[in-house]
Amino acid sequence: MTQTCIAVIGGSGIYEIDGLVGAKWTAIESAWGTPSDQILTGTLNGVSMAFLPRHGRGHVYSPTAVPYCANIDALKRLGVTDVISVSACGSFREEMAPGDFVIVDQFIDRTFAREKSFFGTGCVAHVSVAHPTCPRLGDACETAAKTAGINVHRGGTYLAMEGPQFSTLAESRMYRESWGCDVIGMTNMPEAKLAREAELCYASVAMITDYDSWHPDHGEVDVTQIIATLMGNADKARNLVRLLPDLLGPDRALCPHGCDRALDYAILTAPEARDPALISKLDAVAGRVLNAKETT
């Protein structure tokens, strides 16, 4: 049994957690570079909480430039056990309307200009992301959303695009009609993959701001419209987050879905062939398995 530490990675419009006791901004050094911002830490209803602004306070980083590796590594170093991603998204479904939330459970990754793994030459590893989000965390987010009076949809496929431009009409129609996607955003990949490599449970809460460009009655995406919807969504998201500590509790058992043991059989490089420099950088992300192998 370990102690729960919930991290919220907040996207556009979500820049803090209300009601934190002992709140302070802390700079965490990472071997993978500088995180998006300092991390806000404290406790909420007796549970340790952390908040990281994905784009930095003031929205400094574009989706491509977000330092995803440094962010996840910093949260791992801080002792985080569970990560809740909150991000603005477009919708491909009429019933998933602006103002609604979607608890995402699948991704299609169309990003191409981002570092997507902590592992590589000198320490090769392959983790499964067949089910890239944690159902246990998804349950908690769904319950919190319903309790907060949010219209929430459980399950959905998130198309992760590179950006920063929005989709063309042809792309939007393809993602919706041929690929069967439900929402579209620019930030949950490679974030979800890296969280799995770091053995962190991860849940994605998509806040719908628009209908992308496919909808015949809404036309192209309008940033002014997005921002207006975003402000209302941000209030809902803060209400959702406030309910999570009571739902997850201060004591944490092993994840029943194995998220926190994702590296058990993932590392393929023989110990004698591993690159010491890379192994040193992996001390937080993969220390559980690397240290165990060194002592056997």
C-alpha positions in Angstrom: 0.0 0.0 0.0 1.4 3.4 -1.0 0.1 7.0 -0.6 -2.0 8.4 -3.4 -0.6 11.5 -5.2 -2.9 12.8 -7.9 -1.5 15.0 -10.6 -3.6 17.1 -12.9 -2.1 18.2 -16.2 -4.2 21.2 -17.1 -4.6 22.3 -20.7 -6.0 25.6 -22.1 -7.9 27.5 -19.5 -7.0 25.2 -16.5 -4.1 26.9 -14.6 -4.6 25.8 -11.0 -6.4 23.6 -8.5 -8.8 25.5 -6.2 -8.7 24.8 -2.4 -5.2 23.3 -2.1 -3.9 23.3 1.5 -0.3 24.3 1.8 -0.2 25.3 -1.9 3.2 26.2 -3.3 4.9 26.2 -6.7 7.9 23.9 -6.8 10.6 23.7 -9.5 11.4 20.0 -10.3 14.7 19.3 -12.2 14.4 16.6 -14.8 17.1 14.8 -16.8 14.8 15.2 -19.8 14.9 19.0 -19.9 12.8 21.7 -18.2 9.1 21.0 -17.6 6.4 23.3 -18.9 6.3 25.2 -15.6 6.9 24.8 -11.9 4.4 22.3 -10.3 1.8 23.4 -7.8 1.7 21.0 -4.9 -0.5 20.7 -1.7 -3.2 18.6 -0.3 -6.9 18.4 -0.9 -9.1 16.6 1.6 -6.1 14.9 3.0 -4.8 13.6 -0.4 -1.5 14.8 -2.0 -2.2 16.8 -5.2 0.0 18.3 -7.9 -0.9 20.5 -10.8 1.2 21.1 -13.9 0.1 23.7 -16.5 0.7 21.8 -19.8 1.4 24.9 -21.8 3.0 26.9 -19.0 1.3 29.7 -17.2 0.4 32.3 -19.8 0.2 29.6 -22.5 3.9 29.7 -23.5 4.2 26.3 -25.3 2.5 25.2 -28.5 1.2 21.6 -28.6 4.3 20.5 -30.5 6.7 22.3 -28.2 5.3 21.0 -24.9 8.2 19.2 -23.1 6.2 16.0 -22.6 9.2 13.8 -21.4 10.3 16.4 -18.9 6.7 16.8 -17.6 6.1 13.1 -17.0 9.5 12.6 -15.6 9.1 15.5 -13.2 5.7 14.2 -12.0 7.3 10.7 -11.4 10.1 12.3 -9.4 7.6 14.1 -7.3 6.0 10.8 -6.3 2.8 11.1 -8.4 0.9 7.9 -8.7 -2.1 8.9 -10.8 -2.3 11.5 -13.7 -5.5 13.2 -14.8 -5.2 15.0 -18.2 -7.7 17.8 -18.7 -7.7 19.3 -22.2 -9.8 21.1 -24.7 -10.9 19.1 -27.8 -13.1 19.3 -30.8 -16.0 16.9 -31.3 -16.8 14.6 -34.3 -20.2 13.5 -32.8 -23.4 15.5 -32.7 -24.3 14.1 -29.3 -20.9 15.2 -27.9 -21.7 18.8 -27.8 -19.7 21.9 -26.8 -19.7 22.0 -23.0 -19.8 18.2 -22.6 -16.9 16.2 -21.3 -15.6 12.8 -22.7 -13.7 10.3 -20.7 -11.4 9.1 -23.5 -10.3 5.5 -23.6 -8.5 5.2 -27.0 -6.2 7.3 -29.2 -5.0 7.5 -32.7 -1.7 9.2 -32.8 -1.1 11.4 -35.8 1.7 13.5 -34.3 5.1 13.4 -35.9 7.4 16.1 -34.5 7.6 15.0 -30.9 9.8 12.7 -28.8 7.6 9.7 -28.0 9.6 7.5 -25.7 12.0 7.6 -22.8 13.7 4.6 -24.2 15.9 4.2 -27.2 19.4 3.2 -28.3 21.2 1.8 -25.3 18.0 0.7 -23.5 15.2 -0.6 -25.7 11.8 -1.1 -24.2 8.3 -1.8 -25.6 5.2 -1.2 -23.4 1.7 -2.1 -24.3 -0.7 0.8 -25.0 -3.5 -1.4 -26.3 -5.6 0.1 -23.5 -3.8 3.5 -23.0 -5.9 4.8 -20.2 -6.6 3.5 -16.7 -10.3 2.3 -16.2 -10.0 2.8 -12.5 -9.1 6.5 -12.9 -11.8 6.7 -15.7 -14.4 5.5 -13.2 -13.4 8.2 -10.7 -13.5 10.9 -13.4 -16.9 9.8 -14.6 -18.3 9.7 -11.1 -16.9 13.1 -10.3 -18.2 14.6 -13.5 -21.7 13.3 -12.9 -21.7 14.4 -9.2 -20.6 17.9 -10.4 -23.6 18.0 -12.8 -21.5 17.8 -16.0 -22.9 16.1 -19.1 -20.2 13.4 -19.5 -19.7 10.6 -22.1 -17.8 7.5 -21.1 -15.5 6.2 -23.7 -14.3 7.7 -26.9 -11.4 7.7 -29.4 -9.2 10.8 -29.4 -7.4 11.8 -32.7 -4.1 13.4 -31.7 -3.0 15.8 -34.5 0.2 17.7 -34.7 -1.2 21.2 -35.0 -1.0 24.1 -34.4 -3.4 24.6 -37.2 -6.9 23.1 -37.0 -8.1 20.4 -39.4 -9.0 20.9 -43.0 -12.6 20.0 -43.9 -11.4 16.9 -45.7 -9.3 15.8 -42.7 -12.2 16.4 -40.3 -14.6 14.3 -42.5 -12.0 11.5 -42.8 -11.4 11.3 -39.0 -15.1 11.3 -38.3 -16.5 9.1 -41.1 -13.7 6.7 -42.1 -11.7 6.5 -38.9 -14.5 6.5 -36.4 -12.9 9.1 -34.1 -15.0 10.9 -31.5 -12.8 13.9 -30.5 -9.7 15.7 -31.7 -7.0 17.4 -29.9 -3.3 18.2 -30.0 -1.8 17.3 -26.6 -2.7 13.8 -25.3 0.0 12.1 -27.4 2.7 11.3 -26.6 1.7 12.2 -23.0 -0.4 9.0 -22.5 2.4 6.8 -24.0 5.0 8.4 -21.7 2.8 8.0 -18.7 2.5 4.3 -19.4 6.3 4.0 -19.8 6.7 5.8 -16.4 4.2 3.3 -14.9 1.7 6.1 -14.0 -2.0 5.5 -14.2 -3.4 8.0 -16.7 -7.0 9.2 -17.5 -8.0 11.7 -20.2 -10.8 14.1 -19.7 -11.7 15.9 -23.0 -13.6 19.1 -22.6 -15.6 19.8 -25.8 -15.3 23.3 -27.2 -16.4 23.0 -30.8 -17.4 20.6 -33.6 -14.1 20.9 -35.5 -14.9 21.7 -39.2 -17.1 18.8 -40.3 -20.4 20.1 -38.9 -22.6 21.7 -41.6 -24.2 24.1 -39.2 -21.1 25.3 -37.4 -18.5 25.8 -40.2 -14.8 26.2 -39.5 -13.3 26.3 -36.0 -13.5 29.8 -34.5 -10.9 30.6 -31.7 -13.2 33.2 -30.2 -16.0 30.6 -29.9 -13.5 28.1 -28.4 -12.3 30.5 -25.8 -15.9 31.4 -24.7 -16.8 27.7 -24.3 -13.4 27.0 -22.6 -14.1 29.4 -19.8 -17.3 27.6 -18.9 -15.5 24.2 -19.2 -12.7 25.4 -16.9 -15.2 26.0 -14.1 -16.6 22.5 -14.6 -13.2 20.9 -14.7 -12.2 22.5 -11.4 -15.4 21.1 -9.8 -14.5 17.7 -11.1 -11.0 17.8 -9.8 -12.2 18.8 -6.3 -14.1 15.6 -6.0 -11.3 13.2 -7.0 -9.4 13.0 -3.6 -12.5 11.6 -1.8 -13.1 9.1 -4.7 -9.5 7.8 -4.9 -8.6 8.1 -1.2 -5.2 8.6 0.5 -4.2 5.0 0.4 -3.4 3.3 -2.9 -3.2 -0.4 -3.7 -1.6 -1.7 -6.8 -3.5 -0.8 -10.0 -5.9 -3.7 -10.8 -5.1 -3.1 -14.5 -1.3 -3.2 -14.2 -0.5 0.4 -15.2 2.0 0.7 -12.4 3.8 -2.5 -13.5 3.9 -1.8 -17.3 7.7 -2.2 -17.4 7.8 -5.7 -15.8 8.7 -7.4 -19.1 9.3 -4.4 -21.4 13.0 -3.8 -21.3 14.8 -5.9 -23.9 18.4 -4.6 -23.8 20.8 -6.9 -21.8 22.2 -5.3 -18.7 25.8 -5.4 -20.0 24.8 -3.7 -23.2 22.9 -0.8 -21.7 24.1 2.8 -22.1 25.0 4.2 -18.7 24.1 7.7 -19.7 20.6 6.7 -20.7 20.2 4.4 -17.6 21.0 7.4 -15.4 18.3 9.5 -17.1 15.8 6.7 -16.5 16.4 6.6 -12.7 12.9 7.9 -12.0 10.9 6.6 -14.9 12.2 3.0 -14.8 14.1 2.9 -11.5 11.7 0.2 -10.1 12.7 -2.4 -12.7 16.3 -1.3 -13.4 17.2 -1.3 -9.7 15.5 -4.6 -9.2 17.5 -6.2 -12.0 20.8 -4.8 -10.7 20.3 -6.4 -7.3 19.4 -9.9 -8.7 
